[in-house]
Amino acid sequence: MTRLRRKALVALFLFTLFIFGTMMGLRTLKPSDGFSDMAPGLDFEGGHPNRRRQPDSKGLTASSPRSQMGNGDTKVVFTRSDREYSIFYDVHIFYYLWYGAPSMDTKYIHWDHVLVPHWDPKIAASHAQGKHLPPEDIAASFYPELGPYSSRDPVVLENHMSQIEEAAAGVVVLSWYPPGVADDHGEPCEDLVPAVLDAAHRHSLKVAFHIQPYKGRTEQTMHDNIRYIIDKYGKHSAFYRFQLSTGRVLPLFYVYDSYLTPSDSWAELLTPKGSHTVRGTPYDGVFVALIVEERHMSDILASGFDGIYTYFASNGFSFGSSHQNWKVIKAFCDTNNLLFIPSVGPGYVDTAVRPWNNHNTRNRVNGRYYETSLQAALSVRPEIVTITSFNQWHEGTQIERAVPKKTATRLYLDYLPNQPEHYLELTRQWAEDFNKEKDKWLM
């Protein structure tokens, strides 16, 4: 009897020890470091909300995304040993792929941009003409830390995605032309889109498309463009989709210079009864139009667009880009169930390509112009803010790293007394503030 009692006590002790060890082991486990392949909160029904993510080269792991808006999560939170590290999918940044250099393209592209003459011959005659001569003389007022690079260089692309991740802007808005088509000063680069998507995914970023105006763009060719983009890229894990308040999850497209196409033509594509509508089809989306003049608000509504963006970083340049008009535009959008997406930038100077346009220059003032623009955007409580731009060097709106540069004929502007990453850091700071403010709006 004594022996049985002793065995029972030993068994009870071993069982207790097992339970204690199990509990201590569970306490040391880390939360799942996975997140959805779509922007957080944008999973299709049945999708796993915390799909595992492979650790990147920085050793970051993703914790469970935290919701910032009622219609879906807008950020993913990483953890380092010393701090949290977030990327915000309601901060979108315009990105350009049109640059070329001899190392990858046999010649410079866009860095040698022509000096655009003024339409008035008398004014044009008083300004310089010709083309820039890289690498010392480039078509920009600032000089990139990477030099006059090629967008085809995979090292450059990886560096860019790393900088955008550093800035915490979660969606890269890619300037896009159809295959074989380019702007007047560039060459086709649509073949680079897969590399952009792959690089963005490695940095937990998403990619949306900024459809540019091209010769012959109509509502019918736009239908073809949308089908092409969704069919070719829609299944990529970096392809951006936006969750509407109705719960629908759709691709989001920005349409530059949308006002060049009449409203009744757009309506054939963007209204349910249009002759070749995308509404209710696999090619439906959230389509955002550019506002320049005040009258464009009613045109955009009649066209069937889902939202309005302002793009230009020069406050006062247009009705849409003027901060003082954003409350009016936002009220119009709220009344008509449209998204209002204000665009902010660190400054504006395009005199390296339009030497007669000095009156539209907006000095950076060491970042204060940028902060004023960001504050103006936050004051209208938007769901999304766009940054103009990551690398539109011709117009001096870039937040990409720039360095001081002086040559025999040029003295470039720079970010001094701040460091080359100053505007990346400001963007991250304001992205964090934006999301904190959105938390307050919901209270």
N, C-alpha and C positions, 0 to 999 in steps of 0.2 A: 504493500500500500504506500509505504514511504517512497519506494522507488518510482511508482507511478506519479505520485505528487511531484517528485523532483523532475521527472521528464516533462510534466505539464508546465512547470515553472520555466524550464529551459526553453520549451517551445514558445511560451508566451513572451519571454525575453527576446528570442530571435525574431518573432513576428513584430514586436514593438520596435526593435532595431531596424528592421526592414522598412517599416512605415516612416520612421524618422529619416532614414537615408533617402527615401524616395522624395519626401517633402523638401529636404534640403537641396536635392538635385533639381527639382522643379523651380526652386527660387533662383537658381543660377541661369536658367534658360533665358535667352533674349527674345523679344517679340519678333514676329515674322518680318523679314526684310524684303517683302515682295510688294509690288504694286501693279495695277492694271496696265496693259499695253496701251490702253486709251488714256486720255487725260483723266485724272482721278475723278471718280463719280460718274464717268461716262460709259460704264460697262453696259453691254447688252444684257437683257434678262437672261439669267442662267449663268452669266459669266462669273468667274471667281474674283472677288473684290481685292484679293491680296496675292495675285500671281507672283511667283518668286522672280527676283531680278538678280542677274549676275553682278557681283561687286565690280565696280570700275577701278581704273588705275589709281584713283584717289583714296580707295579704301572706304568709300561711303556706303552705308546701307540705308535702305528706305524703311521707315516705320509706316504704320497704317496711316493713310492720308486722312486729314481732318477736314470736315466740311466747312466751307466759308460762306456759301450761299444756299438758299433753300432749294434751288434747282440743280444742285450737284456740287461736288467738291471742286475746288479751284487751285489746289496746291498739293504738292507732295513734300513730305518732310523727311530729310535725311538726318542721320546723327553721326557726328564725329565724337571723338573722346572728350572734346572740350565745349562743343556747342551744337545747336541744331542748325541745319543747312537746308533752306527751302527753295523750291522753284514754284513760280506762280503762273498758272495757266490762264489767268485773266489779264496778263501783261503780254502783249503781242509786239513784235519788233520787225520792222521792214528790213529785208535783206536782199542784196543784189549779187548776181552771179556773172556779171558782164565784163569782168576785168581779165585782161590777158597780158602775158609777158613772154619774151623770147624763149625762156627756159622751157615753157610748156606749149606755147602757141606760135612760135617762130617770129612773133612780133608783139609790140605793145598794142593792147586794145583798151579803149576808153581812157587810159592814162594819157593818151595823146590827143584827146578830144579837141575838136576845132573850137576857136573862139567864135561863138555864134553872133553874127551881125545883127544890129538893131534893124527893125523893119522900116524905120525912117532913114533914108540914105544920108541925110544931113547929120543925124546923130551917129550913124554907123561910121561915117568918115572921120569922126573925132576919136575913135577908139582903135586899139590894136586889132589886127586880123591875123589869120593863119592857124597853125596847130602847135600844140605843146610838143616838146622833145624830151621824153623820159630817158634815163631815170632821174636826171637832175631837175628837169622842168616838167612837172606833171600837172594835169588838169584839176587841181585842187588847191585850196588855200592852206590846208594842213598837210602834214607828211606822215604817212602810216609807219608805225613801228616795224612792220614787216616789209617796208619798201613797196614799190609798185609791183604788186604780186599778180599771180595768175589764179583765177577762181578754179582752175583745173588742177591746181597743186593740192594733193591730198593732205599734205602737212599744213597748208594754209587753211583748208576746210576744217581740219581737226582743231586747229588753233582758234578759229572763229567760233566753233560750237562751244569750246571751253570758255571763251570770253563771254558768250551769251549766257552760259550756265552760271558764270561768276556774277553776271548782272541780274540773275534770277528771273529773267524774262522767259516764260515757259513755251511760247509759241513763236517760231520763226516764220514770218510771212514772206514767202519766196516770190520775188518778181518773176512772172512767168509769161513766156511766149510759146505758141504752138511749135511743134517740131519743124525745123527748117526756117523759122522766122526769127527775126531779131529787130532791135531798135535801129534807128538810122545810122548810129555810130558804132554798132557792135556786130557780133556774129552769133549765130544760133548756139544756144547752150542748154537746150532742153534735155540733152543726153546726160547732163550732170545731176538731174533730179534724184535718181536712185542713190547716188553717193551722198547727197545732202540728207536724204531720209535716213540712211544708215548711220551717218555721223551724228545726226540729231538724236537718234535712238540711243547711241552710246553715251550721250550726255543727258538722257531723260527728258529731252525736248520733243515737242511736237511741231509739225509743219503744216501751215495753211498756204493757200495759193492766192497771189495778188495778180489777177489777170490784167495784162497790159493792153492798151489800144494798139492794134496793128491794122495795116491796110486791108480793107474788106471785112473788118469785124462787124458782124450783124448778130441778131438774136439767133439765127439759124447756125452760124458758125460757133456761137457761144454754146449752143446745145451740143454740138459735136465736141467742143473743148471739154465741157463738163463730163460727158460720157467717157472721153479719153482719160481724163484725170482719175475719175472714180474707178473705171475698169482697170487701169494700169497700176494705180497707187493706193486705191482705197483699202486694200487688205494689209498694207504695211503697218507695223505697230506704231510708227511715228506719225501716221496720217491723223490730222486733228479733226475732231468732231465736237460740236457744241451741243449741250443739252438745253433744250427750250423749257420754258415754265410748264409746258404741257407734258413734259417727260420725254418727248421725241428727241432722238440723238441724230444729228445731221452734220455733214461736212459744212464748213464755213468758207465762203469765197469773198474776197474783196475785189471789186471791179473798178479799176482806175479809169478816170475820164468817162464814166458811165453816161454823162450828159450828152456825149457825142451821138448817141443813139436815141431816136425819139421814144417817148413814153409808150405810144401804142405798139411800137415794135417790141419793146421789152415785155409788154403785157402778153404778147403771144407766147413768151417763154415762161413768164413768172406768175401768171394768174391761172387759176384752175381750168378756165374755159379757153385758154389760149390754144392756137392751132397746133403748136408743138410744145405744149407745156411740160415742165419737169415735175410739176406738183403732183404728189401722190404716186410718183414713179420711183424706181430705184436710183434715179438721178436727182432727186429732190435735195435741197440744201438750204442753208442760211446765206442769202445773197445781200452783200452790203455795198451800197452805192456811195460815190464821192459827192460831197456837197461843196460847191464853189460859190455860187450865187444864191441869194435868198429864195428866188423862184424855184430853185431845184428841189426844195422840200416837197412841194405839191407834185412836181414831176416824178420824184422818187416814189411817192405814195401811189400815184396812178400807174406806175410801171410794175408794181407788184413786188418791189424789193422788200427785204426784211429788216433793213437797218441802214444807218447813215454813218460815214466816217469822214474826217476832215483833212487828213494827211499832212497838209503843209505846216512846216515848223516856224513860219514867219508870221507872228501875231500881227493882224491888221492887213495882211496881204490880200485876203479874200474874206467874204462874209463868213464862210465856214471856218476859216482858220483864226478868226478874231475871238479871243477869249470872252469878250463882253457879250457875244451872241450865243454862247453855249447854253445858257439857261433857256433862251427862247427855243433853240433847236431841241433841247432835251424835253421841254414841255410839249412840243409838237409830236415828238416821238412817243412820249408817254400816252398822249391822247389817242394816237393812231396805232398803238401796239407795235412800235418799231424799236429796235435797238439803237441807242446813240453811243457811238464809239469815238470819243475825242482823241486827237493825235497830238502828242507833245514832242518837243525836240530841244536839244541843248543850245541851239542857235541856228543862224542861217547866214551863209555867205557864198554866193555863186559867181562872184566876179571873175574867177579863174576861167569860167566858160561863157559868162554873160557880163563882159566888162562894163556895160552901161547900166547894170541893175543894182548899183550901190545903195539906192534908196530903200531896197528891201532887206538889206543886211540887218541882222539882229545879233549884236555882240553877246558873247557868252557870259561875260562879267564873272569869271571864275566859278560858274555853275549857278549863279543866282537867276539867270534867265530861265534855265531848265527848271529850277525849283518853283519859280513863279508859274510856269506853264503847268507843272504837275499839280500844284495847289489849285489852279483854276479847273483842271480836269476833275480832281476829287470833289470840288465844291458842287458839281452837278450829279454826284452819286452814280457814275456809270457802272455797268456790269463788267466792261472791258475797257482797258486803256491801251492805245497803240503808241509805240515809240518810233518817231521818224528821226533818225534811222540807226541801224547798226553801221552801215558802210556806204551811204550815198555821199561819197567824197566830193563830187562835183559841186554839191550844194552846201557843203560844210555842215551837214546835220549829223555826222557820224558820232557814235560813242565809242567806236573801236579805238584801241590804243594808238595815240599819235606821239611823235617825238619832235623836239626842236630840230630845225634844219635850215642851214644857210648855204647858199651857193654863190657863184660869181654874179648871178643875175637875179636870184630869188631869195627872199627872206620869208619863210613860212610862218604862219601862226602856230601856236602850240598851247598846251594846257598849263604851262607854268603860271604860278609857283606850285601847282599841283602835279602829281605824278601821272604817267600815261594812262593808268587805270582809273583816274578820278571819276569819269562819267559812268563807268561800269559800277563803281561803288555807290554813286548817287542813285543810280537806277535801282540797285538792290535795296538801298535804304527806303526809297519811296515805294517800291513794290511791297515791302513789309508794312509800311505805314498805310498803304492803300487797303491791304487786307485787314489790318486792325480796324480801320474806319468802317469797312464793310461789316465787321462783327457788330459794331455799334449801331449801324443802320437797322440791323435785324432786331435790336432790343426794343 
